[in-house]
Structures are given as C-alpha cells and as structure tokens.
Amino acid sequence: MLLNLHSHNLMKTLLATVICWTVALLIFFPIFWMVLTSFKTEIAAISMPPQFIFEPTLDNYRRIFERTNYTRYAWNSVVVSVGSSILGMIIAVPAAYAMAFYPSPRTKGTLLWMLSTKMLPPVGVLIPIYLLFRDLSLLDTRLGLTMIFMLMNLPIMVWMIYTYFREIPPEILEASRMDGANTREEILKVVVPMSKGGLAASFLLALILSWNEAFWSLNLTASRAATLTAFIASYSNPEGLFWARLSAASTLAVAPILIFGWLSMKQLVRGLTFGAVK
Amino acid sequence: MATHNYNRSMARWLLMPAVLLLIVWMAVPLSMTIYYSVLDFNLLMPGMRDFVGFENYVFFFTDPSFIAGLRNTLVLVGSVLIITIGLGTLIAVLIDQPFYGRNIVRILVIAPFFIMPTVNALVWKNLMFHPVNGFLSFVYRVFGATPVDWFSQYPMLAIIIIVSWQWLPFAILILMTALQSMDQQQVEAARLEGAGPVAVFRHIAIPHLQRPLVVVLMIQTIFLLTIFAEIYTTTGGGPGTQTTNLAYLIFHQALLQFDVGMASAGGIVAVILANIVAIFLIRVVGKTLAEH
C-alpha cells in the first residue's frame, strides 16, 4: 500500500509516523524507564540528571533471588492464577455450551444476571468474605485466593466463551449427533477443537486478570499465600526503598503478563466488553 | 423428540454449576453485609452484636470522611473518564491511519493496561513523581521550573494521572478494534465526495464508535468506583482524607478500625452506587444480545 503513494500522501504518512511514535513513546516511557532502572546500581538509579547511558548490572536481579522470597511469591501467583483459570474453564465451558446450543427463553436473562454479578463492588462483600475465610481457616491460603479469583472471572469467561461458541454453525453439531456422538464427545471432539483460539484467549484473559488482581490478594493474604502484587506492595515502605531493586522486582512481575497480553490483544476486547465489541 | 428432551435436561445440568456458584458468591456475602450493616459489631469487642437499625448508615452519612470519600470517588472517576475517553478516542483515530511501524506503536500504547496496579503505582510514585530524583522533576528543571512534590501538593491529581495511565490503553484498545470494523468503502465514498478528515470523523467514525464508547464508559466506571491498590500503595488515603475514596474508606473502617457495622453500611452504599451504573450497562449489552 505504501509503495504506490503520491508525494503528498507520503508527507502525510511521514507526519503521522512522527506523531504516532511520539505519543507511543510517551505512553510507554514509564515502563521503559522501569526496565532501564532495573539494570542500574542503586546510586545510578537515583542520580540527577537521570542516566540513559550507564554500565548495566544484573546485581538487582541476583539480590532479589538471593535475599527475598521472590520465587515463593512468583510461585503463589502462578499456582493461584493458573489454578483459578483452569477451574474457571472447567465450569465455564459447559455453561457456555448449554446456553449457546440449547438456548431457552431464560438464557438471555441468565447471561445478563451473570454480568450483573461482575458489577458487585468487591468492597461490598469484603467483610463477610474476610470473616468467612477467617472462620474456615482460608485466610492467607492459596486455595482461598484461587476460589475467589475463579468466581471473580467466571462471568467474563462464560460470556467470552459463549460468544465464540455462537459462531459455530449448529449444523455441524447436528451432523456429529447423527454420527452418534454423546454430549461429552460433542464438547470435547467438536466444539472445543473448533474454538481453540477463542478458548485460549478466554483462558489468557482470566490469567491476566488474576495475575494483576490486587484488592483480594492484598486483603486476604499476608505472607504464606501472598502473590506478586502483594510482594510489590511491600516496597511501598518509604524507609526501605531501593529503586533499582523495586524496578527489577517489578520487571520480573510484569514481563510474563505483558507478553501474554500482547499476544492476545485482539481477542481480549471481546471478553473485556462482554461481547459488545468484536 | 426423546433425545431432544434428554439434551435439554443435560444442558440444564451443564449450566447448573456456574449458576449455583455465582448465586452463592453473590447472595451469601451480600446478605451478610446487609445484616452486619444494622448491627453494632466491632471485632475489638467480641460478643457484642446489638441490633441498631439504621444507626450505622446515619453515622456513615454524617461522618465528614464519608463526604470526603464520596467526593473523592466522584472526582477520581469523573476525571479519569474524561481523560481516558477523550485522549483514547483521539489516539485510536490517530493510530488507525497508515504510518510506518503501526504494529509496534500499537503494542507500546496498549502495554500499561497489562501492568499490575501495585507496580504501576510504585513506579509512578518513585521513578516518575519523586520531587528530588524522579524523572518528572528532571523534566521540570530542564524547562527551568521548580519541581513539584506531587503527593503532598496535588495528591489527588497524582492518583488521577496514575489511574488514567493504566486505563487509557483500555479505551484505545476497545476503540481501535471498533474502528477496524468500520466500513472502509463508506469512508472512501465520503472522501471521493469531498469530505475532509474532520467530516469523516464526525459523520462516520463518531456514530460508529457510539456503542463502544458507551461500553468503555460504563465498564471503566464500574472498575474506577472501587480503585484500591493505587491508593493503598501510594498515599494510604492521605494526606488527611484527600485521596480517600469509598473503597479505601470501607477497607480502613473494616480492617484497620475493625468497625464491621459501619464498614458494612459503607459497603452497601458502594453497591448501590455501582448498581446505578450497572443497570445502564446491562441494558446496552442486552441490546447487543438481542441483535444476535
């Protein structure tokens, strides 16, 4: 498309290129700066004027692995977010299947009601959940947090998967039923393979939302089950603040999710808007 | 016909777990919150759970920190909405046109949305906003201005910037996707008729973006009403109550002052506020569903 442009259009494209790149670099700058700072010494990290060129060091990363329980927090994050996303898929796929292929007069109402549970502000149920967790000894456990995350993301997952299932032509299911497939085979051998991409995107969205979740992980965990969000929050103590170390810990904590997010950017829109934008 | 009925009841069984779990998740804690909100219930005084009617609500509404919390919530939500939707529309339209490196620019612009809130807050608080060593204080000096101590001089503005930075990509992402599904032939036809970029934007893009804009507005409102981690990790609601929003106020009353009754009353107020927005959002999404 760019090969065949008049010089007027070329100027326009060049101008757009300059403006768009400026905007993008401004927005991205804090992340760039965080990553850069993570490779500085503590002294270079707070130097004024800021240093763009310096001798990079891996000391901060080494120190995080040696002197903090980083691996434990990271493991908690992995267990809780992967666990809750898998559990969510197991519950959401059959529900979405039932509503997409066997719609009843109540289906629309059910879907909207599920959406409405997502609107409930977490502070509204913080106290009972906290007290229930205390009485059931679920406070500061990975199991408790996994359950909360699964429930928190369930409506979004059902919705997102539902919109993908709706795109499968019902005739294909008819055909597989003619061949004598039962419901379980139909889901696992026809529906799931046909919406692999959509299911992967739904799983990733749940994973991203759980990984970044901060309200419940700050309020329901202390040390044993604390996730990376809570670990990073412990750097808010003004006395013990080391910028280079904070940056290294932060870079490690956001890197995997940033990559997942970039990979599934387009498909996530559907889940984030409950199918209203595709 | 027999297999058809069999499949229907099967479908019901498949749907059941999700529905039951969500009922339990929503109904049980919410009714407990309502129940606690009419009790004189403090965790520091075990055994005392007297019924006090609406006293907690009266206390909550007459507490000056509630007024501050409500005001701060509205200021935060309103400002972030204006910033993210205004800039978001502009940037989405900007990066929708052809230019070099479009894919990389999109990736860079979306990135902040995937950063966890605590990282976001601490990176801004220290690396960017710090009055002595922060990057912005350097920018100020370059232009010959005096650096600003954001969190003591303009604490609320600082929070607004942090939260807007996180949510701007959300608006861009949704609007960008919506723009891609815009009818390009219609745009070409309008251009051939002599319509300038402003006319195309006003008469084709804006009507096309109407629904996505409404969706962005409402989903953001729901999330912004309960912003918590950004305040928890930066200002702790202070100085004074300058950055205390409803979510933080309720957290403070429940888990720091152990006043369950009062915090529950606040929780119910927050639920009602969110519901007002939710009703509209559900109506819009319901319309989408009907179009299927």
Interface residues (C-beta under 8 A of the other chain):
Chain A: M1 L2 T13 L14 A16 T17 I19 C20 W21 V23 A24 L25 I27 F28 P30 I31 W33 M34 T37 I46 S47 M48 P49 P50 I91 A92 P94 A95 Y97 A98 M99 F101 Y102 S104 K108 T110 L111 L112 W113 M114 L115 S116 T117 K118 M119 L120 P121 P122 V123 G124 V125 L126 I127 P128 I129 Y130 L131 L132 L151 L154 P155 V158 R166 R177 T183 I208 W211 N212 A214 F215 L218 N219 L228 T229 A230 I232 A233 Y235 S236 L241 W243 L246 S247 S250 A253 V254 I257 L258 F260 G261 W262 M265 K266 L268 V269 L272 T273 F274 G275 A276 V277 K278
Chain B: T3 N7 R8 M10 A11 R12 L14 L15 P17 A18 V19 L21 L22 W25 M26 V28 P29 L30 M32 T33 Y36 I91 L94 I95 Q97 P98 F99 Y100 G101 R102 I104 V105 R106 I107 L108 V109 I110 A111 P112 F113 F114 I115 M116 P117 T118 V119 A121 L122 V123 W124 K125 N126 L127 M128 V132 N133 F135 S137 F138 R141 W165 L168 P169 F170 L173 I174 T177 A178 S181 R211 P212 V215 V216 I219 I222 L225 T226 F228 A229 Y232 T233 T234 L246 A247 I250 F251 A254 L255 V260 A263 S264 G266 G267 I268 A270 V271 L273 A274 N275 V277 A278 L281 I282 V284 V285 G286 T288 L289 A290 H292
